[in-house]
Amino acid sequence: MKEGMFFILFLIAMTSVCDTVNQIFLKSAINSLHVSLSGNIFKILKFIFRLILVPRVWVSFVFSILSLSMWLFVLSKIDLNLAFSLDSMHYIFIAFASQHILKEKVCFKRWSGILFIILGIVLVSIS
């Protein structure tokens, strides 16, 4: 394995972790507003204004910027097809986080699909 590849793999994993934290914070922010949107433009603008005032949205943006920064560094070091395939770890992390943090139900079919994603990541990483 090329020198520095373990560091790149670590950065890809950290990118997936940051993406997961980002999505969890966004979902919890939206859930905290308890809003049902209609086609009324004023209700939509009011929703957007309320959303901007939720601190979790801003925390989410911070994790998004961290993820983007690491991702750009990763892309400067390895091929896009390898980086993007390995970045599929965020599907696994999000399933675990939504089940344990948001208390969402993740069905057997979804876990089966995640198992195939893990298999794909392993196949891509050894090729």
C-alpha positions in Angstrom: 0.0 0.0 0.0 1.3 3.5 -0.9 2.9 5.5 1.8 0.3 7.8 3.4 -2.6 5.7 2.2 -3.7 4.9 5.8 -3.9 8.7 6.4 -6.0 9.1 3.3 -8.3 6.3 4.4 -8.6 7.9 7.8 -9.5 11.2 6.2 -12.2 9.5 4.0 -13.6 7.9 7.2 -13.6 11.3 8.9 -15.3 12.8 6.0 -18.0 10.2 6.3 -18.3 10.8 10.1 -18.6 14.6 9.5 -21.3 14.0 6.8 -23.2 11.8 9.2 -23.0 14.4 12.0 -24.1 17.0 9.5 -27.2 15.0 8.5 -28.1 14.1 12.0 -28.0 17.7 13.1 -30.0 18.8 10.1 -32.7 16.1 10.7 -33.0 16.9 14.4 -33.2 20.7 13.6 -36.1 20.0 11.1 -37.8 17.7 13.6 -37.6 20.4 16.3 -39.7 22.8 14.2 -42.8 20.6 13.8 -43.8 22.3 10.6 -45.9 21.1 7.7 -45.2 23.1 4.6 -47.8 24.2 2.1 -47.6 26.0 -1.2 -47.9 29.4 0.6 -44.8 31.4 -0.1 -45.1 33.3 3.2 -45.2 30.1 5.2 -42.2 28.8 3.4 -40.2 32.0 4.1 -41.3 31.9 7.7 -40.1 28.3 7.9 -36.7 29.2 6.4 -36.3 32.1 8.8 -37.1 29.9 11.8 -34.7 27.2 10.5 -31.9 29.7 10.2 -32.3 30.6 13.9 -31.9 26.9 15.0 -28.3 26.5 16.4 -28.1 22.9 15.2 -28.3 24.1 11.6 -25.2 26.2 12.1 -23.4 23.3 13.8 -24.3 21.2 10.8 -22.8 23.8 8.5 -19.5 23.6 10.4 -19.3 19.9 10.0 -20.2 20.3 6.3 -17.3 22.7 5.8 -14.9 20.3 7.7 -16.1 17.5 5.5 -15.6 19.5 2.3 -12.1 20.6 3.4 -11.0 17.0 4.1 -12.6 15.8 0.9 -10.8 18.3 -1.3 -7.5 17.2 0.3 -8.4 13.5 -0.4 -9.2 14.3 -4.0 -5.8 15.9 -4.4 -4.1 12.7 -3.4 -6.1 9.7 -4.9 -8.3 8.9 -7.9 -11.9 10.1 -7.7 -13.3 6.6 -8.4 -11.5 5.1 -5.4 -12.2 8.0 -3.1 -15.9 8.1 -4.0 -16.3 4.3 -3.6 -14.6 4.4 -0.2 -16.8 7.4 0.8 -19.8 5.1 0.7 -19.1 4.4 4.4 -21.4 7.3 5.2 -24.4 5.1 4.3 -23.3 2.7 7.1 -22.7 5.5 9.6 -26.0 7.2 8.8 -27.9 4.0 9.3 -26.3 3.4 12.7 -26.7 7.0 13.8 -30.3 7.3 12.7 -31.2 4.1 14.5 -29.4 4.9 17.7 -29.6 8.7 17.9 -32.8 9.5 16.1 -34.5 6.3 17.2 -35.6 5.5 13.6 -36.4 2.0 12.5 -33.9 0.5 10.0 -35.5 -2.6 8.5 -33.8 -5.9 7.5 -33.8 -5.0 3.8 -31.8 -1.8 4.5 -29.3 -3.7 6.7 -29.0 -6.2 3.8 -28.2 -3.4 1.4 -25.7 -1.9 3.8 -24.0 -5.3 4.0 -23.6 -5.2 0.2 -22.2 -1.7 0.5 -19.6 -3.0 3.0 -18.8 -5.9 0.6 -18.4 -3.3 -2.3 -16.1 -1.1 -0.2 -13.9 -4.1 0.7 -13.8 -5.2 -3.0 -12.9 -1.7 -4.2 -10.2 -1.2 -1.5 -8.4 -4.5 -2.4 -8.4 -3.9 -6.1 
